[in-house]
Every structure is written in structure tokens, then in C-alpha cells.
Amino acid sequence: MPANKTVRRSLSLPIEIAKQVQSIAKRRRLSDNRVLIDLIEDGIAAAKKREQEFFRLAEQFRSAQDPDEIKRLGDQMGRFVFGE
């Protein structure tokens, strides 16, 4: 889909999230819609970066030979999957 095309979506936000979006919009002098787009874009970029980091870590884990390094990398992967 070309970048200049848009798709209309409807969503419901929890009241606290809606208040935060409105506050950001007011502070930045932007529309709520623009703030939501920025937040979604940032979230997508963060998710992609996290995924890349996980695959980099998994590759290191697969190629590791040292038992201490394997344990350390395994622990890091566990934190990725299950949180800290």
C-alpha cells in the first residue's frame, strides 16, 4: 500500500490511555489522531528492534561453545521470553 493512502479504523481506548493521549496531544500541539499514529509507529519500531535483538541473541546462543556463556545467553533469552 503506498504511503500516502490511509485506512480508516475505529478503536476504543481505556479511559486512562485516552487521557494520556489527549495530554500528549495538547502538550505537543497535535491532534489525538497524530499522537496515536506516532505512538503506533514507535511501538512497531520497538517491536521490530526487540525481535531483531532476540534473533541476534538466539544466534549467539546456538553458536556458543563455552558452558558459562551458554548459561548466560540462555538466561538472557529466558528474560526475553518470560520477562525479568
N, CA, C and O atoms as a Tinker XYZ file with bonds, in Angstrom:
   336  protein
     1  N      0.852000   -1.173000    0.000000    73     2
     2  CA     0.000000    0.000000    0.000000    64     1     3
     3  C      0.900000    1.239000    0.000000    63     2     4     5
     4  O      1.788000    1.340000    0.846000    81     3
     5  N      0.698000    2.169000   -0.912000    73     3     6
     6  CA     1.513000    3.385000   -0.934000    64     5     7
     7  C      1.379000    4.172000    0.360000    63     6     8     9
     8  O      0.339000    4.131000    1.016000    81     7
     9  N      2.431000    4.885000    0.721000    73     7    10
    10  CA     2.472000    5.601000    1.996000    64     9    11
    11  C      1.415000    6.698000    2.096000    63    10    12    13
    12  O      0.982000    7.028000    3.200000    81    11
    13  N      0.989000    7.269000    0.969000    73    11    14
    14  CA     0.038000    8.372000    1.033000    64    13    15
    15  C     -1.417000    7.906000    1.131000    63    14    16    17
    16  O     -2.316000    8.737000    1.260000    81    15
    17  N     -1.660000    6.621000    1.074000    73    15    18
    18  CA    -3.011000    6.085000    1.245000    64    17    19
    19  C     -3.270000    5.901000    2.732000    63    18    20    21
    20  O     -2.350000    5.624000    3.501000    81    19
    21  N     -4.498000    6.053000    3.125000    73    19    22
    22  CA    -4.861000    5.837000    4.523000    64    21    23
    23  C     -6.030000    4.871000    4.594000    63    22    24    25
    24  O     -6.797000    4.721000    3.643000    81    23
    25  N     -6.148000    4.231000    5.725000    73    23    26
    26  CA    -7.252000    3.325000    6.007000    64    25    27
    27  C     -7.901000    3.812000    7.293000    63    26    28    29
    28  O     -7.222000    4.044000    8.293000    81    27
    29  N     -9.177000    3.960000    7.261000    73    27    30
    30  CA    -9.891000    4.417000    8.446000    64    29    31
    31  C    -10.145000    3.230000    9.370000    63    30    32    33
    32  O    -10.625000    2.183000    8.937000    81    31
    33  N     -9.817000    3.407000   10.641000    73    31    34
    34  CA   -10.020000    2.380000   11.659000    64    33    35
    35  C    -10.735000    3.023000   12.840000    63    34    36    37
    36  O    -10.609000    4.223000   13.087000    81    35
    37  N    -11.466000    2.224000   13.542000    73    35    38
    38  CA   -12.132000    2.688000   14.742000    64    37    39
    39  C    -11.620000    1.844000   15.896000    63    38    40    41
    40  O    -11.502000    0.624000   15.775000    81    39
    41  N    -11.317000    2.487000   17.009000    73    39    42
    42  CA   -10.870000    1.726000   18.165000    64    41    43
    43  C    -11.367000    2.387000   19.431000    63    42    44    45
    44  O    -11.627000    3.589000   19.480000    81    43
    45  N    -11.486000    1.566000   20.441000    73    43    46
    46  CA   -11.889000    2.048000   21.762000    64    45    47
    47  C    -10.678000    1.988000   22.666000    63    46    48    49
    48  O     -9.955000    0.991000   22.690000    81    47
    49  N    -10.457000    3.065000   23.414000    73    47    50
    50  CA    -9.320000    3.133000   24.328000    64    49    51
    51  C     -9.805000    3.147000   25.764000    63    50    52    53
    52  O    -10.829000    3.755000   26.076000    81    51
    53  N     -9.075000    2.483000   26.630000    73    51    54
    54  CA    -9.385000    2.638000   28.053000    64    53    55
    55  C     -9.257000    4.113000   28.425000    63    54    56    57
    56  O     -8.423000    4.821000   27.860000    81    55
    57  N    -10.051000    4.571000   29.346000    73    55    58
    58  CA   -10.126000    5.993000   29.694000    64    57    59
    59  C     -8.757000    6.559000   30.066000    63    58    60    61
    60  O     -8.434000    7.682000   29.680000    81    59
    61  N     -7.954000    5.808000   30.805000    73    59    62
    62  CA    -6.641000    6.313000   31.215000    64    61    63
    63  C     -5.712000    6.511000   30.017000    63    62    64    65
    64  O     -4.954000    7.480000   29.968000    81    63
    65  N     -5.772000    5.598000   29.062000    73    63    66
    66  CA    -4.959000    5.738000   27.847000    64    65    67
    67  C     -5.445000    6.951000   27.051000    63    66    68    69
    68  O     -4.637000    7.738000   26.560000    81    67
    69  N     -6.749000    7.097000   26.927000    73    67    70
    70  CA    -7.316000    8.232000   26.191000    64    69    71
    71  C     -6.879000    9.555000   26.820000    63    70    72    73
    72  O     -6.555000   10.505000   26.108000    81    71
    73  N     -6.869000    9.616000   28.142000    73    71    74
    74  CA    -6.428000   10.834000   28.832000    64    73    75
    75  C     -4.955000   11.118000   28.554000    63    74    76    77
    76  O     -4.568000   12.266000   28.337000    81    75
    77  N     -4.138000   10.068000   28.561000    73    75    78
    78  CA    -2.714000   10.250000   28.288000    64    77    79
    79  C     -2.488000   10.732000   26.860000    63    78    80    81
    80  O     -1.662000   11.614000   26.627000    81    79
    81  N     -3.217000   10.158000   25.900000    73    79    82
    82  CA    -3.097000   10.576000   24.501000    64    81    83
    83  C     -3.506000   12.043000   24.372000    63    82    84    85
    84  O     -2.827000   12.824000   23.706000    81    83
    85  N     -4.601000   12.409000   25.003000    73    83    86
    86  CA    -5.082000   13.785000   24.948000    64    85    87
    87  C     -4.067000   14.743000   25.566000    63    86    88    89
    88  O     -3.847000   15.837000   25.045000    81    87
    89  N     -3.459000   14.343000   26.656000    73    87    90
    90  CA    -2.453000   15.172000   27.315000    64    89    91
    91  C     -1.221000   15.364000   26.422000    63    90    92    93
    92  O     -0.700000   16.473000   26.300000    81    91
    93  N     -0.771000   14.293000   25.811000    73    91    94
    94  CA     0.381000   14.382000   24.893000    64    93    95
    95  C      0.038000   15.286000   23.720000    63    94    96    97
    96  O      0.840000   16.132000   23.323000    81    95
    97  N     -1.152000   15.107000   23.170000    73    95    98
    98  CA    -1.578000   15.910000   22.022000    64    97    99
    99  C     -1.600000   17.396000   22.374000    63    98   100   101
   100  O     -1.148000   18.235000   21.594000    81    99
   101  N     -2.119000   17.706000   23.532000    73    99   102
   102  CA    -2.195000   19.104000   23.958000    64   101   103
   103  C     -0.800000   19.689000   24.147000    63   102   104   105
   104  O     -0.513000   20.803000   23.710000    81   103
   105  N      0.065000   18.910000   24.810000    73   103   106
   106  CA     1.426000   19.372000   25.075000    64   105   107
   107  C      2.212000   19.576000   23.783000    63   106   108   109
   108  O      2.978000   20.532000   23.668000    81   107
   109  N      2.028000   18.685000   22.813000    73   107   110
   110  CA     2.762000   18.770000   21.540000    64   109   111
   111  C      2.046000   19.608000   20.488000    63   110   112   113
   112  O      2.567000   19.857000   19.401000    81   111
   113  N      0.839000   20.033000   20.843000    73   111   114
   114  CA     0.001000   20.792000   19.907000    64   113   115
   115  C     -0.252000   20.009000   18.624000    63   114   116   117
   116  O     -0.074000   20.505000   17.511000    81   115
   117  N     -0.675000   18.762000   18.829000    73   115   118
   118  CA    -1.013000   17.863000   17.739000    64   117   119
   119  C     -2.415000   17.333000   17.964000    63   118   120   121
   120  O     -2.977000   17.480000   19.049000    81   119
   121  N     -2.978000   16.717000   16.938000    73   119   122
   122  CA    -4.283000   16.070000   17.101000    64   121   123
   123  C     -4.090000   14.739000   17.818000    63   122   124   125
   124  O     -3.007000   14.154000   17.802000    81   123
   125  N     -5.164000   14.277000   18.446000    73   123   126
   126  CA    -5.126000   12.956000   19.083000    64   125   127
   127  C     -4.748000   11.894000   18.047000    63   126   128   129
   128  O     -3.980000   10.977000   18.339000    81   127
   129  N     -5.287000   12.025000   16.850000    73   127   130
   130  CA    -5.019000   11.068000   15.786000    64   129   131
   131  C     -3.520000   11.022000   15.455000    63   130   132   133
   132  O     -2.952000    9.940000   15.301000    81   131
   133  N     -2.886000   12.183000   15.347000    73   131   134
   134  CA    -1.456000   12.230000   15.024000    64   133   135
   135  C     -0.640000   11.585000   16.142000    63   134   136   137
   136  O      0.324000   10.868000   15.878000    81   135
   137  N     -1.026000   11.841000   17.378000    73   135   138
   138  CA    -0.323000   11.242000   18.516000    64   137   139
   139  C     -0.471000    9.724000   18.479000    63   138   140   141
   140  O      0.503000    9.001000   18.693000    81   139
   141  N     -1.680000    9.236000   18.208000    73   139   142
   142  CA    -1.885000    7.790000   18.121000    64   141   143
   143  C     -1.030000    7.175000   17.011000    63   142   144   145
   144  O     -0.435000    6.115000   17.207000    81   143
   145  N     -0.964000    7.820000   15.865000    73   143   146
   146  CA    -0.135000    7.329000   14.764000    64   145   147
   147  C      1.329000    7.277000   15.190000    63   146   148   149
   148  O      2.012000    6.282000   14.949000    81   147
   149  N      1.810000    8.345000   15.820000    73   147   150
   150  CA     3.204000    8.371000   16.280000    64   149   151
   151  C      3.481000    7.257000   17.283000    63   150   152   153
   152  O      4.505000    6.579000   17.200000    81   151
   153  N      2.563000    7.069000   18.232000    73   151   154
   154  CA     2.747000    6.021000   19.242000    64   153   155
   155  C      2.736000    4.630000   18.618000    63   154   156   157
   156  O      3.527000    3.769000   19.003000    81   155
   157  N      1.852000    4.411000   17.669000    73   155   158
   158  CA     1.785000    3.113000   16.988000    64   157   159
   159  C      3.065000    2.870000   16.189000    63   158   160   161
   160  O      3.626000    1.776000   16.232000    81   159
   161  N      3.527000    3.888000   15.462000    73   159   162
   162  CA     4.766000    3.745000   14.693000    64   161   163
   163  C      5.948000    3.444000   15.611000    63   162   164   165
   164  O      6.775000    2.583000   15.311000    81   163
   165  N      6.018000    4.165000   16.735000    73   163   166
   166  CA     7.099000    3.916000   17.704000    64   165   167
   167  C      7.013000    2.494000   18.264000    63   166   168   169
   168  O      8.031000    1.821000   18.427000    81   167
   169  N      5.802000    2.050000   18.553000    73   167   170
   170  CA     5.608000    0.705000   19.080000    64   169   171
   171  C      6.013000   -0.372000   18.081000    63   170   172   173
   172  O      6.628000   -1.370000   18.456000    81   171
   173  N      5.670000   -0.174000   16.818000    73   171   174
   174  CA     6.050000   -1.129000   15.776000    64   173   175
   175  C      7.565000   -1.177000   15.631000    63   174   176   177
   176  O      8.149000   -2.255000   15.523000    81   175
   177  N      8.200000   -0.008000   15.629000    73   175   178
   178  CA     9.669000    0.041000   15.519000    64   177   179
   179  C     10.321000   -0.648000   16.712000    63   178   180   181
   180  O     11.300000   -1.376000   16.548000    81   179
   181  N      9.788000   -0.425000   17.906000    73   179   182
   182  CA    10.346000   -1.056000   19.111000    64   181   183
   183  C     10.177000   -2.574000   19.055000    63   182   184   185
   184  O     11.080000   -3.312000   19.450000    81   183
   185  N      9.033000   -3.041000   18.572000    73   183   186
   186  CA     8.790000   -4.483000   18.474000    64   185   187
   187  C      9.749000   -5.122000   17.472000    63   186   188   189
   188  O     10.269000   -6.212000   17.711000    81   187
   189  N      9.982000   -4.441000   16.350000    73   187   190
   190  CA    10.925000   -4.961000   15.353000    64   189   191
   191  C     12.340000   -5.018000   15.914000    63   190   192   193
   192  O     13.063000   -5.992000   15.701000    81   191
   193  N     12.724000   -3.976000   16.624000    73   191   194
   194  CA    14.062000   -3.941000   17.214000    64   193   195
   195  C     14.221000   -5.062000   18.237000    63   194   196   197
   196  O     15.255000   -5.728000   18.279000    81   195
   197  N     13.203000   -5.265000   19.052000    73   195   198
   198  CA    13.242000   -6.323000   20.066000    64   197   199
   199  C     13.333000   -7.702000   19.397000    63   198   200   201
   200  O     14.066000   -8.575000   19.862000    81   199
   201  N     12.595000   -7.886000   18.321000    73   199   202
   202  CA    12.643000   -9.151000   17.590000    64   201   203
   203  C     14.044000   -9.386000   17.005000    63   202   204   205
   204  O     14.576000  -10.493000   17.091000    81   203
   205  N     14.631000   -8.354000   16.418000    73   203   206
   206  CA    15.981000   -8.473000   15.871000    64   205   207
   207  C     16.986000   -8.817000   16.970000    63   206   208   209
   208  O     17.870000   -9.651000   16.776000    81   207
   209  N     16.842000   -8.171000   18.118000    73   207   210
   210  CA    17.729000   -8.436000   19.240000    64   209   211
   211  C     17.575000   -9.876000   19.716000    63   210   212   213
   212  O     18.569000  -10.527000   20.040000    81   211
   213  N     16.355000  -10.379000   19.762000    73   211   214
   214  CA    16.126000  -11.760000   20.172000    64   213   215
   215  C     16.810000  -12.727000   19.204000    63   214   216   217
   216  O     17.468000  -13.672000   19.638000    81   215
   217  N     16.658000  -12.498000   17.898000    73   215   218
   218  CA    17.269000  -13.403000   16.924000    64   217   219
   219  C     18.795000  -13.317000   16.954000    63   218   220   221
   220  O     19.475000  -14.318000   16.730000    81   219
   221  N     19.334000  -12.131000   17.229000    73   219   222
   222  CA    20.785000  -11.991000   17.379000    64   221   223
   223  C     21.250000  -12.804000   18.580000    63   222   224   225
   224  O     22.250000  -13.519000   18.510000    81   223
   225  N     20.520000  -12.688000   19.677000    73   223   226
   226  CA    20.853000  -13.427000   20.890000    64   225   227
   227  C     20.719000  -14.937000   20.660000    63   226   228   229
   228  O     21.557000  -15.711000   21.123000    81   227
   229  N     19.675000  -15.353000   19.953000    73   227   230
   230  CA    19.478000  -16.779000   19.662000    64   229   231
   231  C     20.626000  -17.317000   18.817000    63   230   232   233
   232  O     21.078000  -18.441000   19.036000    81   231
   233  N     21.098000  -16.541000   17.869000    73   231   234
   234  CA    22.230000  -16.960000   17.033000    64   233   235
   235  C     23.489000  -17.104000   17.879000    63   234   236   237
   236  O     24.246000  -18.061000   17.710000    81   235
   237  N     23.715000  -16.168000   18.779000    73   235   238
   238  CA    24.865000  -16.273000   19.686000    64   237   239
   239  C     24.745000  -17.529000   20.543000    63   238   240   241
   240  O     25.725000  -18.245000   20.752000    81   239
   241  N     23.543000  -17.788000   21.034000    73   239   242
   242  CA    23.304000  -18.960000   21.874000    64   241   243
   243  C     23.610000  -20.243000   21.099000    63   242   244   245
   244  O     24.263000  -21.147000   21.620000    81   243
   245  N     23.133000  -20.319000   19.850000    73   243   246
   246  CA    23.357000  -21.518000   19.030000    64   245   247
   247  C     24.835000  -21.754000   18.738000    63   246   248   249
   248  O     25.278000  -22.900000   18.657000    81   247
   249  N     25.600000  -20.676000   18.580000    73   247   250
   250  CA    27.000000  -20.831000   18.202000    64   249   251
   251  C     27.952000  -20.873000   19.402000    63   250   252   253
   252  O     29.150000  -21.101000   19.234000    81   251
   253  N     27.428000  -20.656000   20.596000    73   251   254
   254  CA    28.281000  -20.631000   21.797000    64   253   255
   255  C     28.819000  -22.031000   22.098000    63   254   256   257
   256  O     28.137000  -23.034000   21.887000    81   255
   257  N     30.049000  -22.073000   22.592000    73   255   258
   258  CA    30.690000  -23.332000   22.962000    64   257   259
   259  C     30.941000  -23.421000   24.473000    63   258   260   261
   260  O     30.878000  -24.499000   25.063000    81   259
   261  N     31.224000  -22.273000   25.077000    73   259   262
   262  CA    31.568000  -22.226000   26.493000    64   261   263
   263  C     30.305000  -22.416000   27.352000    63   262   264   265
   264  O     29.326000  -21.689000   27.182000    81   263
   265  N     30.328000  -23.394000   28.276000    73   263   266
   266  CA    29.141000  -23.636000   29.115000    64   265   267
   267  C     28.671000  -22.405000   29.907000    63   266   268   269
   268  O     27.469000  -22.196000   30.067000    81   267
   269  N     29.605000  -21.601000   30.397000    73   267   270
   270  CA    29.218000  -20.388000   31.135000    64   269   271
   271  C     28.514000  -19.391000   30.210000    63   270   272   273
   272  O     27.530000  -18.761000   30.598000    81   271
   273  N     29.027000  -19.257000   28.993000    73   271   274
   274  CA    28.406000  -18.343000   28.030000    64   273   275
   275  C     27.031000  -18.874000   27.619000    63   274   276   277
   276  O     26.083000  -18.102000   27.472000    81   275
   277  N     26.925000  -20.183000   27.436000    73   275   278
   278  CA    25.637000  -20.793000   27.081000    64   277   279
   279  C     24.607000  -20.514000   28.172000    63   278   280   281
   280  O     23.464000  -20.163000   27.877000    81   279
   281  N     25.014000  -20.669000   29.433000    73   279   282
   282  CA    24.096000  -20.395000   30.546000    64   281   283
   283  C     23.688000  -18.923000   30.569000    63   282   284   285
   284  O     22.509000  -18.603000   30.717000    81   283
   285  N     24.670000  -18.029000   30.423000    73   283   286
   286  CA    24.390000  -16.590000   30.439000    64   285   287
   287  C     23.421000  -16.217000   29.317000    63   286   288   289
   288  O     22.445000  -15.501000   29.541000    81   287
   289  N     23.702000  -16.713000   28.102000    73   287   290
   290  CA    22.845000  -16.399000   26.960000    64   289   291
   291  C     21.457000  -17.031000   27.127000    63   290   292   293
   292  O     20.448000  -16.430000   26.757000    81   291
   293  N     21.413000  -18.243000   27.684000    73   291   294
   294  CA    20.127000  -18.883000   27.945000    64   293   295
   295  C     19.297000  -18.086000   28.940000    63   294   296   297
   296  O     18.084000  -17.946000   28.786000    81   295
   297  N     19.972000  -17.563000   29.968000    73   295   298
   298  CA    19.278000  -16.718000   30.947000    64   297   299
   299  C     18.729000  -15.456000   30.281000    63   298   300   301
   300  O     17.603000  -15.042000   30.557000    81   299
   301  N     19.530000  -14.851000   29.404000    73   299   302
   302  CA    19.078000  -13.647000   28.695000    64   301   303
   303  C     17.869000  -13.958000   27.808000    63   302   304   305
   304  O     16.912000  -13.187000   27.751000    81   303
   305  N     17.929000  -15.089000   27.125000    73   303   306
   306  CA    16.797000  -15.470000   26.262000    64   305   307
   307  C     15.550000  -15.712000   27.116000    63   306   308   309
   308  O     14.441000  -15.353000   26.721000    81   307
   309  N     15.739000  -16.319000   28.282000    73   307   310
   310  CA    14.603000  -16.535000   29.177000    64   309   311
   311  C     13.951000  -15.238000   29.598000    63   310   312   313
   312  O     12.726000  -15.144000   29.681000    81   311
   313  N     14.776000  -14.231000   29.866000    73   311   314
   314  CA    14.234000  -12.918000   30.238000    64   313   315
   315  C     13.482000  -12.289000   29.065000    63   314   316   317
   316  O     12.476000  -11.608000   29.261000    81   315
   317  N     13.973000  -12.521000   27.847000    73   315   318
   318  CA    13.261000  -12.028000   26.667000    64   317   319
   319  C     11.881000  -12.650000   26.579000    63   318   320   321
   320  O     10.894000  -11.960000   26.325000    81   319
   321  N     11.817000  -13.954000   26.791000    73   319   322
   322  CA    10.565000  -14.668000   26.624000    64   321   323
   323  C      9.618000  -14.468000   27.800000    63   322   324   325
   324  O      8.423000  -14.239000   27.610000    81   323
   325  N     10.151000  -14.554000   29.008000    73   323   326
   326  CA     9.296000  -14.541000   30.197000    64   325   327
   327  C      9.337000  -13.239000   30.990000    63   326   328   329
   328  O      8.622000  -13.098000   31.982000    81   327
   329  N     10.153000  -12.299000   30.568000    73   327   330
   330  CA    10.267000  -11.038000   31.295000    64   329   331
   331  C     11.248000  -11.159000   32.428000    63   330   332   333
   332  O     11.733000  -12.248000   32.737000    81   331
   333  N     11.540000  -10.028000   33.052000    73   331   334
   334  CA    12.537000  -10.022000   34.131000    64   333   335
   335  C     11.905000  -10.161000   35.475000    63   334   336
   336  O     12.604000  -10.173000   36.488000    81   335
